[in-house]
């Protein structure tokens, strides 16, 4: 059996191959060992689950494994997005939280996320301790302890979550704007949340793809193109002002403008920085991961905010938010957290703040992006994932790290950075970055330039170079 390893936000595997009940119990017991040694286990563990195949049954098995160690458990009585568990862990001062989910992965995957007592991703130091416990459990096995079902209590996760995040925005301003919104949970566990919040506050909102479908109707539940095509078509057909999309477990956001244009996660992050730091003038620093648009750098400078740049993985942003006064932090994949709420990604909260931004200015998302571009210049981002032969990832990293590489297409290589992967700056037009996936045999290629066609050209050229190595 392959060794189980925690990634940036827990463990994932393919259902019935790696992700089995036996392996889920191994991970649960390792987490329980960490909780007993590193937290106050008497405060208990909260467990939630998403819409994937058998997630509710896996959650019950995990709850039984945790209870067998004498730790109290609160098990969600219905599917819920990951941020609900993060929030309730913090509000109830629990020892930690577990969510059965594979986030945005294809339907064949499932996983286990661990949320620490402060209500967000486990810090690298906590992940290291869980990994030590995992090694011991994989070596010695799960002890044959009976579950203590009297320690497992039901948890209603959605109502207290909605009551909390409802307070984050100006509903009168939203009602007065008279925008019509569409929400698209992509068959994931955030279904109903945004629709409920908008409608109970008198704002028009309809929902598509809000039912449970463990196969996600054949798409990846990731709020990026091409998986948001249904939202694009629905916005045009229904003449909505914007659509807000969430990934499978509700912590990453995507958006569609009223004209059908996809608003990228980078543009969403930039708009929210502009809104919170500029319009609402809320104090605090700004944090971003290494692959995020350079537009954030310009916004931070304009609003005289300190900018922190960290490796890829929201856990690094979370660490900063716990230690320092960080107003907002974001990553390339649409995960954004704010000090108004939690040091945690949350698609529903991001959507509420985007809607408030639109209402504040009376403009569409596309108009707001164009306003940013007119002031700060144009930034057009793209990413491709290359499925490579063994050894090619390493060759690619070496190739772009080599100081002998002086030119890419028509542009000189002006400098490099290696905080996470290799980022190569090309002339005055922008940058390209290559980074090996930690969990798959993929090389991710990111680029940002001043024109969409230039970004596409750079990505194509780098892809060809890598394939020929």
ZAMARGU-4260 file (C-alpha; in steps of 0.2 Angstrom, whole numbers, plus 5000, padded with zeros to 4 digits):
<rodrens>
0) 5000/5000/5000 | 5006/5017/4995 | 5011/5028/5010 | 4997/5041/5015 | 5004/5059/5015
5) 4996/5075/5020 | 4997/5089/5006 | 4994/5107/5008 | 4977/5105/5015 | 4975/5087/5020
10) 4975/5070/5011 | 4966/5065/4995 | 4965/5049/4985 | 4955/5040/4972 | 4939/5032/4979
15) 4941/5013/4981 | 4959/5013/4976 | 4968/5024/4989 | 4953/5032/4997 | 4945/5018/5007
20) 4937/5016/5023 | 4952/5007/5030 | 4964/5022/5025 | 4951/5035/5031 | 4951/5027/5048
25) 4970/5027/5048 | 4970/5046/5045 | 4957/5049/5057 | 4966/5039/5071 | 4982/5049/5067
30) 4973/5066/5068 | 4965/5060/5085 | 4982/5056/5091 | 4988/5073/5087 | 4972/5081/5095
35) 4976/5071/5111 | 4994/5077/5111 | 4993/5094/5104 | 4976/5101/5108 | 4963/5100/5122
40) 4954/5085/5116 | 4940/5087/5129 | 4934/5102/5118 | 4930/5089/5104 | 4931/5088/5085
45) 4918/5094/5072 | 4916/5084/5057 | 4908/5089/5040 | 4906/5081/5023 | 4903/5086/5005
50) 4892/5080/4991 | 4904/5067/4984 | 4901/5048/4983 | 4899/5040/5001 | 4905/5056/5010
55) 4892/5054/5023 | 4897/5036/5026 | 4916/5041/5027 | 4911/5055/5039 | 4902/5042/5051
60) 4917/5030/5050 | 4929/5045/5054 | 4918/5050/5068 | 4918/5033/5076 | 4937/5032/5074
65) 4939/5048/5083 | 4926/5044/5097 | 4936/5028/5100 | 4950/5038/5108 | 4938/5046/5120
70) 4937/5062/5111 | 4919/5070/5109 | 4913/5072/5091 | 4900/5083/5083 | 4895/5076/5066
75) 4886/5087/5053 | 4868/5081/5050 | 4869/5087/5032 | 4882/5091/5019 | 4891/5107/5021
80) 4905/5117/5013 | 4922/5117/5022 | 4921/5135/5028 | 4906/5131/5039 | 4916/5119/5049
85) 4931/5131/5050 | 4920/5144/5057 | 4911/5133/5070 | 4927/5126/5076 | 4932/5143/5080
90) 4916/5149/5087 | 4914/5134/5098 | 4932/5133/5103 | 4934/5115/5097 | 4950/5106/5097
95) 4949/5105/5078 | 4938/5100/5063 | 4938/5087/5049 | 4929/5088/5032 | 4927/5074/5020
100) 4930/5082/5003 | 4942/5082/4989 | 4938/5101/4986 | 4939/5104/4967 | 4946/5087/4961
105) 4937/5076/4949 | 4923/5066/4955 | 4933/5050/4957 | 4943/5058/4971 | 4939/5061/4989
110) 4949/5067/5004 | 4951/5072/5022 | 4954/5090/5027 | 4960/5095/5044 | 4955/5112/5051
115) 4964/5118/5066 | 4957/5126/5082 | 4959/5144/5075 | 4947/5140/5061 | 4958/5137/5045
120) 4971/5126/5037 | 4983/5117/5048 | 5000/5127/5049 | 5015/5118/5042 | 5020/5114/5060
125) 5004/5105/5064 | 5004/5096/5047 | 5022/5089/5052 | 5015/5083/5069 | 5000/5074/5060
130) 5013/5066/5048 | 5023/5059/5062 | 5007/5051/5070 | 5002/5045/5052 | 5019/5036/5051
135) 5016/5027/5068 | 4998/5022/5064 | 5003/5015/5046 | 5017/5006/5055 | 5008/4999/5070
140) 4990/4999/5064 | 4974/5006/5071 | 4971/4998/5088 | 4955/4988/5090 | 4945/5001/5100
145) 4926/5001/5100 | 4918/5017/5094 | 4910/5026/5109 | 4894/5032/5100 | 4888/5041/5116
150) 4902/5054/5112 | 4895/5057/5095 | 4882/5071/5094 | 4873/5079/5079 | 4879/5096/5072
155) 4868/5108/5062 | 4881/5118/5052 | 4872/5129/5041 | 4861/5141/5051 | 4875/5148/5063
160) 4886/5150/5048 | 4873/5160/5038 | 4869/5171/5053 | 4888/5175/5055 | 4892/5180/5037
165) 4876/5189/5035 | 4883/5203/5045 | 4898/5206/5034 | 4890/5217/5021 | 4878/5232/5019
170) 4861/5224/5014 | 4852/5241/5011 | 4865/5246/4998 | 4863/5229/4990 | 4844/5231/4989
175) 4845/5249/4983 | 4856/5243/4968 | 4843/5231/4962 | 4855/5219/4954 | 4850/5202/4949
180) 4862/5188/4954 | 4865/5170/4949 | 4874/5158/4960 | 4882/5141/4954 | 4888/5129/4967
185) 4893/5117/4953 | 4883/5103/4962 | 4894/5106/4977 | 4890/5107/4996 | 4888/5126/4996
190) 4871/5124/4987 | 4858/5135/4994 | 4869/5146/5005 | 4871/5162/4994 | 4853/5160/4987
195) 4846/5160/5005 | 4856/5175/5010 | 4852/5185/4995 | 4833/5181/4995 | 4830/5183/5013
200) 4838/5200/5012 | 4827/5206/4997 | 4840/5204/4984 | 4836/5194/4968 | 4846/5178/4966
205) 4843/5162/4957 | 4853/5146/4958 | 4859/5133/4945 | 4867/5116/4948 | 4862/5117/4966
210) 4857/5098/4967 | 4868/5084/4974 | 4877/5075/4960 | 4892/5064/4965 | 4898/5064/4947
215) 4896/5083/4945 | 4888/5080/4928 | 4905/5076/4921 | 4914/5093/4925 | 4927/5096/4937
220) 4919/5106/4952 | 4932/5120/4950 | 4926/5138/4946 | 4937/5141/4931 | 4935/5139/4912
225) 4928/5128/4904 | 4919/5121/4920 | 4909/5138/4922 | 4901/5137/4905 | 4884/5133/4912
230) 4885/5149/4922 | 4890/5159/4907 | 4875/5153/4897 | 4863/5155/4911 | 4869/5173/4914
235) 4867/5178/4896 | 4850/5169/4894 | 4843/5176/4910 | 4851/5193/4908 | 4859/5193/4926
240) 4871/5206/4932 | 4884/5193/4938 | 4886/5175/4942 | 4896/5168/4957 | 4902/5151/4956
245) 4910/5140/4970 | 4920/5124/4970 | 4915/5107/4976 | 4918/5112/4995 | 4914/5130/4994
250) 4930/5138/4998 | 4936/5144/4980 | 4926/5157/4970 | 4924/5161/4952 | 4913/5174/4943
255) 4905/5178/4927 | 4901/5196/4921 | 4884/5201/4914 | 4891/5200/4896 | 4897/5182/4899
260) 4915/5186/4902 | 4924/5175/4915 | 4931/5186/4929 | 4947/5177/4934 | 4952/5173/4952
265) 4966/5186/4951 | 4954/5200/4945 | 4942/5195/4959 | 4956/5196/4972 | 4962/5213/4965
270) 4944/5220/4966 | 4942/5214/4984 | 4958/5222/4989 | 4952/5238/4980 | 4936/5237/4989
275) 4941/5233/5007 | 4958/5243/5007 | 4953/5257/4995 | 4934/5260/4996 | 4930/5254/5014
280) 4947/5259/5020 | 4949/5245/5032 | 4966/5244/5040 | 4979/5229/5038 | 4992/5222/5026
285) 4989/5212/5010 | 4996/5194/5007 | 4997/5184/4991 | 5005/5168/4985 | 5019/5168/4973
290) 5009/5165/4958 | 4996/5179/4960 | 4995/5194/4948 | 5007/5209/4950 | 4992/5220/4950
295) 4991/5216/4969 | 5008/5224/4971 | 5002/5240/4963 | 4986/5241/4973 | 4996/5238/4989
300) 5008/5252/4985 | 4993/5264/4980 | 4985/5261/4997 | 5001/5261/5007 | 4999/5243/5013
305) 5013/5231/5017 | 5013/5217/5004 | 5018/5199/5010 | 5022/5186/4996 | 5022/5168/5002
310) 5024/5151/4994 | 5009/5143/4986 | 4997/5136/4998 | 4984/5145/5008 | 4992/5138/5024
315) 5006/5151/5022 | 4993/5165/5021 | 4984/5158/5036 | 5000/5158/5046 | 5003/5177/5042
320) 4985/5181/5046 | 4987/5173/5063 | 5003/5182/5067 | 5001/5199/5059 | 4987/5212/5055
325) 4983/5206/5037 | 4967/5213/5030 | 4966/5201/5015 | 4975/5186/5008 | 4973/5177/4992
330) 4979/5163/4980 | 4979/5160/4962 | 4965/5147/4963 | 4952/5158/4970 | 4954/5156/4988
335) 4953/5172/4997 | 4952/5176/5016 | 4949/5192/5025 | 4951/5198/5043 | 4933/5204/5043
340) 4929/5185/5046 | 4941/5171/5046 | 4959/5167/5041 | 4951/5155/5029 | 4945/5154/5011
345) 4927/5156/5008 | 4918/5157/4991 | 4901/5163/4999 | 4910/5177/5009 | 4920/5182/4993
350) 4904/5183/4983 | 4895/5194/4996 | 4909/5206/4996 | 4910/5206/4977 | 4891/5210/4976
355) 4893/5224/4989 | 4907/5231/4978 | 4896/5231/4963 | 4882/5240/4973 | 4894/5252/4980
360) 4899/5259/4963 | 4883/5254/4953 | 4894/5245/4940 | 4896/5227/4933 | 4911/5217/4937
365) 4918/5219/4919 | 4916/5238/4921 | 4925/5238/4938 | 4940/5227/4930 | 4941/5240/4916
370) 4942/5254/4929 | 4957/5245/4937 | 4966/5242/4921 | 4963/5260/4916 | 4972/5266/4932
375) 4986/5252/4934 | 4988/5245/4916 | 4982/5228/4909 | 4986/5212/4917 | 4981/5196/4908
380) 4984/5179/4917 | 4984/5161/4911 | 4989/5144/4916 | 4991/5127/4908 | 4994/5110/4917
385) 5006/5099/4907 | 5005/5080/4910 | 5022/5074/4909 | 5033/5059/4908 | 5043/5054/4923
390) 5058/5065/4925 | 5052/5079/4914 | 5046/5090/4929 | 5064/5090/4935 | 5071/5094/4918
395) 5059/5109/4916 | 5064/5116/4933 | 5082/5114/4929 | 5080/5122/4911 | 5071/5138/4917
400) 5083/5139/4932 | 5098/5139/4921 | 5107/5156/4920 | 5112/5152/4902 | 5094/5155/4897
405) 5095/5173/4892 | 5079/5174/4880 | 5062/5168/4878 | 5053/5171/4861 | 5056/5189/4857
410) 5061/5195/4875 | 5076/5195/4886 | 5076/5186/4903 | 5078/5200/4915 | 5078/5191/4932
415) 5072/5175/4941 | 5064/5171/4958 | 5063/5154/4966 | 5051/5156/4981 | 5040/5142/4975
420) 5045/5135/4957 | 5054/5146/4945 | 5047/5163/4940 | 5056/5171/4925 | 5053/5189/4921
425) 5053/5193/4902 | 5057/5210/4896 | 5044/5223/4901 | 5029/5213/4896 | 5027/5201/4911
430) 5033/5184/4918 | 5031/5166/4916 | 5032/5153/4930 | 5035/5134/4931 | 5030/5124/4946
435) 5029/5105/4949 | 5013/5099/4957 | 5016/5091/4974 | 5002/5078/4972 | 5001/5074/4953
440) 5014/5071/4939 | 5010/5088/4932 | 5020/5104/4928 | 5010/5120/4931 | 5014/5134/4919
445) 5008/5151/4924 | 5010/5168/4914 | 5004/5186/4915 | 5007/5199/4902 | 4999/5215/4896
450) 4989/5207/4882 | 4979/5191/4882 | 4986/5185/4865 | 5004/5187/4872 | 5000/5177/4888
455) 4993/5163/4876 | 5009/5164/4866 | 5020/5163/4881 | 5011/5148/4888 | 5011/5139/4871
460) 5030/5142/4869 | 5034/5136/4886 | 5023/5121/4884 | 5033/5116/4868 | 5050/5119/4876
465) 5045/5107/4891 | 5038/5094/4880 | 5054/5093/4870 | 5065/5092/4885
</rodrens>
